[in-house]
Amino acid sequence: MKTVTVAFLGACGLAGLGLMGSAQAQTLTLEAVNTANLAAKAEKGLSPAIVKAQVLLDRARFSPGAIDGRDGENVQNAIKAFEAARGLKVDGKLDEELWGKLNETSADPVLIAYTIGEDDVKGPFVDKIPDKLEDQAKLDRLGYAGAEELLSEKFHMDSDLLKALNPGKEFDRAGTSIVVANVDVESSGEPEKVARIEVVKGEHVLRALAEDGSLIAVYPASIGSEEKPAPSGTHKVKGIARNPTYTYNPEYAFKGVSAKEKFVVKPGPNNPVGSVWIDLSIDSFGIHGTPEPDKVGKAYSQGCVRLTNWDVAELAKMVRKGAEVTFRD
């Protein structure tokens, strides 16, 4: 696969320290989630109703980020966007009216059985991704750490939820049947064309709009920081790089990086900018993926706009060079 080098002059870097609490698994089954109603909305732990809502939102392009079965800020923002688009009261709550509208979006089951294939387990994988950028630059590729991570991203899932749905299963064995989120529902026709993007800083979301202003998709996003805030105003998409490398410039002066010369981190889903880079008409600034999907919308970036790898890949299929990108407070 062709790789593209993305060089930065200081805007983009590693995510901040906003962390998501680790999950304590509660018993979940394919049937319990597929047949869930609001009565299955757990106040604590993993919730069958929240899993179902997250998958339905994901398929309707109101992304909740990593599907984790928990009622967090990302799913609440996705619900608010869905409510606004459907003319409902915008409160981010999973109530009966919203539940009905969500279930009208698709009749396909939200969880399905999937047989792990040879491509899922063949790698090559990286035993451990170093924390330091300089050490990452020594690797030939920033690939997945294993089949579990690959499968989690493939089905837009948090790894804790994947394990909770598949107790005792080994994810590195081809032929193993596992339960996963049914996010890859086929759609007919060409992908919709995104003419304009709105990055809403205060809501931690990116909105993709059609030429007529209609909403195509909403994605949770990490957008800048106090130290390196995201820009304002309207800019344009200059191009799209898939499988990009990451070039560190010592002018960035990131904490924990002592290098005095430029160095390059090889491509891969665990590259600092993930698997896709959407270049903007601002020096060293773009919309890109991340090796830490569970932190999207919860942690700050070093100025850029971070999406999950799967969300930015979907956006990249729809957006074209010249599309406007407006940053709103």
C-alpha positions in Angstrom: 0.0 0.0 0.0 1.3 3.5 -0.9 2.2 5.6 2.1 2.1 9.3 2.3 4.3 11.5 4.5 2.6 14.1 6.5 5.0 16.8 7.8 3.9 19.1 10.6 5.1 22.5 11.8 3.7 22.3 15.3 -0.1 22.1 15.4 -0.6 18.4 15.8 0.6 16.0 18.4 -0.3 13.5 21.0 -3.6 13.4 22.9 -3.9 14.7 26.4 -4.6 12.7 29.5 -8.4 12.6 29.6 -9.0 9.0 30.4 -12.1 6.8 30.2 -12.8 4.6 33.1 -12.2 0.9 32.6 -15.2 -1.3 32.1 -16.4 -3.9 34.6 -18.1 -6.4 32.4 -21.7 -7.4 33.1 -23.2 -10.5 31.3 -24.3 -9.7 27.8 -25.5 -11.9 25.0 -26.3 -11.4 21.3 -30.0 -12.1 22.0 -30.2 -9.8 25.1 -28.8 -6.9 23.1 -30.7 -7.5 19.8 -34.0 -7.7 21.7 -33.2 -5.0 24.3 -35.7 -2.3 25.2 -35.4 0.7 27.5 -35.9 -1.6 30.5 -32.5 -3.1 29.7 -30.8 0.3 30.2 -28.5 -0.4 33.1 -27.6 2.6 35.4 -24.1 1.1 36.0 -21.9 -1.3 34.1 -22.5 -2.4 30.6 -26.0 -1.8 29.3 -27.7 -3.9 26.5 -29.9 -0.9 25.6 -26.9 1.4 25.3 -25.1 -1.1 23.1 -28.1 -1.3 20.8 -28.5 2.5 20.7 -24.8 3.0 19.9 -24.8 0.5 17.0 -28.0 2.1 15.6 -26.5 5.6 15.9 -23.3 4.4 14.3 -25.1 3.0 11.3 -27.2 6.2 10.9 -23.9 8.2 10.9 -24.4 9.8 14.3 -21.3 8.3 15.6 -21.0 7.5 19.4 -17.2 6.9 18.9 -16.1 3.5 20.3 -19.2 1.3 21.0 -18.7 0.5 24.7 -22.2 -0.1 26.2 -21.9 3.0 28.5 -23.9 6.2 28.7 -21.1 8.7 28.3 -20.7 12.1 26.7 -20.0 10.8 23.2 -23.3 8.9 23.0 -25.2 11.7 24.6 -23.8 14.1 21.9 -24.7 11.6 19.2 -28.3 11.4 20.6 -28.6 15.2 20.7 -27.5 15.4 17.0 -30.0 12.7 16.1 -32.8 14.4 18.1 -32.1 17.7 16.3 -32.1 16.0 12.9 -35.4 14.3 13.6 -37.1 17.3 15.1 -37.3 15.8 18.7 -36.6 17.6 22.0 -32.8 17.9 22.2 -31.8 16.6 25.7 -29.4 13.7 25.0 -31.7 11.3 26.9 -32.6 7.8 25.7 -36.4 8.0 26.1 -39.3 6.2 24.5 -39.7 8.6 21.6 -36.1 8.6 20.7 -35.9 4.8 21.1 -38.8 4.4 18.6 -37.1 6.7 16.1 -33.7 5.0 16.5 -35.3 1.6 15.9 -37.0 2.9 12.7 -33.6 3.5 11.2 -32.7 -0.1 10.6 -34.3 -3.6 11.0 -30.9 -5.4 10.8 -29.8 -7.1 14.1 -27.3 -4.9 16.0 -25.1 -7.8 17.0 -24.1 -10.7 14.8 -21.9 -13.8 14.9 -18.6 -13.4 13.0 -16.1 -16.0 12.2 -12.5 -14.8 12.6 -10.6 -15.1 9.3 -7.0 -15.6 8.4 -6.6 -11.9 7.5 -7.7 -11.0 11.0 -4.9 -13.0 12.7 -2.0 -13.0 10.2 -0.5 -9.7 11.2 2.2 -8.6 11.3 1.4 -7.3 14.7 3.5 -5.2 17.1 4.1 -6.7 20.5 4.1 -3.4 22.2 3.7 0.2 21.0 6.3 2.4 22.8 5.0 5.4 24.6 7.8 7.7 23.4 7.7 9.1 19.9 11.4 8.6 19.4 11.0 4.8 20.2 8.0 4.6 17.9 10.2 5.9 15.1 12.4 2.8 15.4 9.6 0.5 14.3 9.1 -0.6 10.7 5.3 -0.1 11.0 2.9 1.1 13.7 0.6 -1.9 13.2 -2.0 -3.3 15.6 -0.8 -4.8 18.8 -2.8 -8.0 18.1 -6.0 -9.5 16.6 -8.1 -8.2 19.5 -7.2 -4.6 18.7 -7.8 -5.2 15.0 -11.2 -6.7 15.6 -12.2 -4.0 18.0 -11.5 -1.3 15.4 -13.0 -3.3 12.6 -16.3 -3.4 14.4 -16.0 0.1 16.0 -15.9 -1.5 19.5 -14.2 -0.9 22.8 -12.0 -3.9 23.6 -13.6 -4.3 27.0 -17.0 -4.7 25.3 -15.6 -7.1 22.8 -14.3 -9.3 25.6 -17.5 -9.0 27.6 -19.5 -10.3 24.7 -17.1 -13.1 24.1 -16.0 -14.5 27.5 -13.2 -17.1 27.2 -12.8 -16.6 23.4 -9.4 -16.4 21.9 -9.2 -13.7 19.2 -6.0 -14.9 17.6 -7.5 -18.1 16.2 -9.0 -18.2 12.7 -12.3 -20.1 12.6 -13.4 -18.9 16.0 -17.0 -17.6 16.1 -17.4 -14.4 18.0 -20.2 -11.8 18.6 -19.6 -8.3 17.2 -21.4 -5.1 16.5 -23.1 -5.2 13.1 -21.8 -1.8 11.8 -21.1 -2.8 8.2 -24.6 -2.8 6.9 -24.5 -2.4 3.1 -26.0 0.6 1.5 -26.8 1.1 -2.2 -25.4 3.8 -4.5 -22.4 6.1 -4.3 -21.2 7.6 -1.1 -22.8 10.9 -0.3 -20.7 14.0 -1.1 -19.6 16.2 1.8 -19.4 19.9 0.6 -18.9 21.5 4.0 -17.6 20.5 7.4 -18.3 22.2 10.7 -16.0 21.6 13.7 -17.9 22.6 16.8 -15.3 23.1 19.5 -17.7 23.5 22.5 -19.6 20.3 21.6 -16.5 18.2 20.7 -18.1 17.1 17.4 -17.5 17.4 13.7 -20.6 17.8 11.4 -20.5 16.8 7.7 -22.9 18.6 5.5 -24.1 18.3 1.9 -24.2 21.0 -0.7 -27.8 21.9 0.3 -26.8 22.2 4.0 -28.4 18.9 5.0 -26.7 16.8 7.6 -24.8 13.7 6.4 -22.9 12.7 9.5 -21.8 13.7 13.0 -18.6 12.4 14.6 -17.1 12.9 18.1 -13.8 14.8 17.9 -10.9 15.9 20.1 -10.3 19.5 19.1 -7.2 21.4 20.2 -6.2 22.3 23.7 -5.7 25.4 25.9 -2.0 25.2 25.1 -2.5 24.8 21.3 -6.1 25.8 20.5 -7.8 24.9 17.3 -8.1 27.7 14.7 -11.2 29.8 13.9 -12.7 30.8 10.7 -13.3 28.9 7.4 -10.7 26.9 5.6 -10.6 24.3 2.8 -9.7 20.6 2.4 -6.4 20.4 0.4 -6.2 16.6 0.0 -6.4 13.2 1.7 -3.5 10.9 2.7 -4.3 7.3 3.5 -1.7 5.3 5.5 0.3 8.4 6.3 3.6 8.7 8.1 4.2 11.2 10.9 7.1 13.7 10.9 8.1 15.2 14.2 9.8 18.6 14.1 11.7 19.7 17.2 10.1 23.1 16.9 7.0 21.4 18.4 8.8 21.1 21.7 6.4 18.4 22.9 6.8 17.3 26.5 8.7 14.1 26.8 10.4 14.4 23.4 14.1 15.3 23.6 15.0 15.0 19.9 16.8 17.9 18.4 16.3 16.8 14.8 13.3 15.8 12.7 12.3 12.1 12.7 9.6 10.1 11.0 7.2 7.6 12.5 6.2 4.9 10.0 2.6 4.4 9.0 0.0 2.1 10.5 -3.3 2.4 12.6 -1.2 3.1 15.7 0.7 6.0 14.1 0.1 9.2 16.0 -2.2 10.5 13.2 -3.9 7.1 12.7 -4.7 5.6 9.3 -6.0 8.7 7.5 -5.0 12.4 7.2 -7.3 15.0 5.7 -5.1 18.0 5.0 -6.5 21.5 5.5 -5.4 24.9 4.1 -3.7 25.7 7.4 0.0 25.0 7.9 0.5 21.6 9.6 -3.2 21.2 10.5 -5.6 18.5 9.6 -8.4 16.1 10.5 -7.0 12.6 11.3 -7.3 9.3 13.1 -5.8 8.2 16.4 -4.3 5.1 18.0 -6.5 5.7 21.0 -10.2 5.7 19.9 -11.5 5.5 23.5 -10.1 9.0 24.1 -11.8 10.7 21.2 -14.1 13.5 22.4 -12.7 13.0 25.9 -9.0 14.1 25.5 -7.5 17.1 23.9 -5.2 17.1 20.8 -2.3 19.4 20.1 -4.5 21.6 17.9 -5.7 19.2 15.2 -9.0 17.4 14.9 -8.9 13.8 16.0 -11.6 11.2 15.0 -11.6 7.5 15.4 -9.8 5.7 12.6 -13.1 4.3 11.3 -14.9 7.7 11.4 -12.1 9.5 9.6 -12.0 6.7 7.0 -15.7 7.1 6.4 -15.4 10.9 6.1 -12.5 10.6 3.7 -14.6 8.6 1.3 -17.2 11.4 1.2 -15.3 14.6 1.3 -13.6 16.2 -1.7 -10.7 18.6 -2.2 -12.0 22.2 -1.9 -14.7 21.4 0.7 -15.1 24.1 3.3 -14.1 23.5 6.9 -15.5 26.0 9.4 -14.4 26.1 13.1 -17.1 27.2 15.5 -16.9 27.9 19.2 
